[in-house]
Amino acid sequence: MQLAIHTLDDAPADSRPLLEGIADDLGLVPNLAATAAASPALLAGFDGLRRAVAVTKLDHRLEVAGDVFATLGSWRTMAEAVVRFAGRT
């Protein structure tokens, strides 16, 4: 199964403002968000979660893992980053 990684140009119209906001905030559109853009409701959920996490104070190790996840957009990468940084202070 191939999933489209949308751009601002080819994303559904209802997803474009959300993708633009994500790009403005992060300086890029992570592949996870670009793929979720196929469903405006899914992208809105992703964006809401992203914004909620952004205002939550996390342990530094989780912040680093979250940065890796946001950049690479992979649950597996997130899990690997959490394991890697869990032992660091």
C-alpha positions as CSV (number, residue, x, y, z in Angstrom):
1,M,0.0,0.0,0.0
2,Q,1.4,3.3,-1.1
3,L,0.4,6.4,0.8
4,A,0.7,9.8,-0.8
5,I,3.0,12.4,0.9
6,H,1.1,15.6,0.1
7,T,2.4,19.0,-0.5
8,L,0.7,22.3,0.0
9,D,-0.1,22.3,-3.7
10,D,-1.8,18.8,-3.9
11,A,-3.3,18.4,-0.4
12,P,-7.1,18.4,-0.1
13,A,-8.3,22.0,0.3
14,D,-9.4,21.5,3.9
15,S,-5.9,20.3,4.8
16,R,-4.0,23.2,3.3
17,P,-4.4,25.7,6.1
18,L,-3.4,23.1,8.7
19,L,-0.3,22.2,6.6
20,E,0.6,25.9,6.3
21,G,0.3,26.4,10.0
22,I,2.5,23.4,10.7
23,A,5.1,24.6,8.2
24,D,5.0,28.1,9.8
25,D,5.5,26.6,13.2
26,L,8.2,24.0,12.4
27,G,9.8,25.4,9.3
28,L,8.8,22.2,7.4
29,V,6.0,19.8,7.0
30,P,6.9,16.4,8.6
31,N,6.1,13.4,6.4
32,L,3.6,12.2,9.0
33,A,1.6,15.4,8.7
34,A,2.0,15.4,4.9
35,T,0.6,11.8,4.7
36,A,-2.2,12.6,7.3
37,A,-3.2,15.5,5.1
38,A,-5.2,13.0,2.9
39,S,-7.8,13.2,5.7
40,P,-8.4,16.7,7.0
41,A,-9.9,15.2,10.2
42,L,-6.8,13.1,10.8
43,L,-4.5,16.0,10.1
44,A,-6.5,18.2,12.5
45,G,-6.1,15.5,15.2
46,F,-2.3,15.4,14.5
47,D,-2.1,19.2,14.7
48,G,-4.1,19.4,17.9
49,L,-1.8,16.8,19.6
50,R,1.3,18.6,18.3
51,R,0.0,21.9,19.8
52,A,-0.9,20.3,23.1
53,V,2.5,18.7,23.5
54,A,4.2,22.0,22.5
55,V,2.7,23.8,25.6
56,T,3.3,20.9,28.0
57,K,6.5,20.8,30.1
58,L,8.2,17.5,29.5
59,D,11.3,15.9,30.9
60,H,14.2,16.9,28.7
61,R,14.7,13.4,27.5
62,L,11.1,13.2,26.2
63,E,11.5,16.7,24.6
64,V,14.5,15.4,22.6
65,A,12.7,12.2,21.6
66,G,9.7,14.3,20.6
67,D,11.9,16.5,18.4
68,V,13.2,13.4,16.7
69,F,9.7,12.2,16.1
70,A,8.4,15.5,14.8
71,T,11.3,15.7,12.4
72,L,11.2,12.1,11.1
73,G,7.5,11.3,11.6
74,S,7.9,7.7,12.6
75,W,6.5,5.8,15.6
76,R,9.4,3.4,15.3
77,T,11.9,6.3,15.4
78,M,10.0,7.7,18.4
79,A,10.3,4.5,20.3
80,E,14.0,4.1,19.4
81,A,14.7,7.7,20.5
82,V,12.9,7.2,23.8
83,V,14.9,4.1,24.5
84,R,18.2,5.8,23.5
85,F,17.7,8.9,25.6
86,A,15.9,7.3,28.6
87,G,19.3,6.6,30.2
88,R,20.6,10.2,29.8
89,T,20.0,13.1,32.1
